[in-house]
Amino acid sequence: MKTKLNLTIDEELVPLSKAFAKKHGKSVSELVETLLREVVAANEPTFSEKWRGKFSVVEKPDPRYAALKQRYQL
C-alpha cells in the first residue's frame, strides 16, 4: 500500500532530482523510496551481527556430534 508524504527540499535540488530520476527511468517518488530503503537497511544489523554470541556449543555424548565438532573445529 502506498501513501502520500510531503517533503520539503531545497528548490535547487528539485530540477536536479527530476532530471536524475528521468535519466534513470524512475519517478522522484521511486528514487526517494529507494534511497530511504538503502539508508534504513544500512542501519539494521546483519544476520551474523544480530546472532553473534547468542549460541554456545554444548557437549553431547554422540559420535556424530563428535565427528561434526572435529570437522568444523568447534
C-alpha positions in Angstrom: 0.0 0.0 0.0 1.3 3.4 -0.9 0.7 6.6 1.0 1.5 10.2 0.3 4.3 12.1 2.1 5.1 15.8 1.8 8.8 16.6 1.7 10.4 20.0 1.9 13.7 20.2 0.0 15.9 22.9 -1.4 14.4 24.4 -4.6 17.7 24.0 -6.4 17.5 20.3 -5.8 14.1 19.8 -7.4 15.1 20.1 -11.1 18.2 18.1 -10.4 16.3 15.3 -8.7 13.7 15.2 -11.5 16.4 15.1 -14.2 18.2 12.3 -12.3 15.0 10.3 -11.9 14.1 10.7 -15.6 17.6 9.7 -16.7 17.3 6.5 -14.7 13.7 5.8 -15.8 12.1 6.4 -12.4 9.9 8.8 -10.7 11.1 11.1 -8.0 9.0 9.1 -5.6 10.6 5.9 -6.6 14.0 7.5 -6.3 13.3 8.7 -2.7 11.8 5.4 -1.7 14.9 3.5 -3.0 17.2 5.8 -1.2 15.2 5.6 2.1 15.2 1.8 1.9 19.0 1.8 1.5 19.5 4.1 4.4 17.2 2.0 6.7 18.8 -1.3 5.6 22.3 0.1 6.2 21.4 0.7 9.9 20.0 -2.7 10.5 22.4 -5.4 11.9 23.3 -8.2 9.6 22.2 -11.7 10.4 25.6 -12.6 11.9 25.8 -9.4 13.9 22.3 -10.0 15.3 23.0 -13.6 16.5 26.8 -13.4 17.3 27.3 -14.7 20.9 23.8 -15.9 21.3 24.6 -19.6 21.0 27.1 -21.8 22.7 28.5 -25.3 22.0 27.1 -28.0 24.3 29.0 -31.3 24.7 26.9 -34.3 23.8 27.9 -37.9 24.1 27.1 -38.7 20.5 29.7 -39.9 18.0 28.0 -38.0 15.2 28.3 -34.8 17.2 32.0 -35.5 18.0 32.7 -36.0 14.2 31.0 -32.8 13.3 32.8 -31.0 16.1 36.1 -32.2 14.9 35.2 -31.5 11.2 34.2 -27.9 11.9 36.8 -27.2 14.7 34.2 -26.4 17.3 
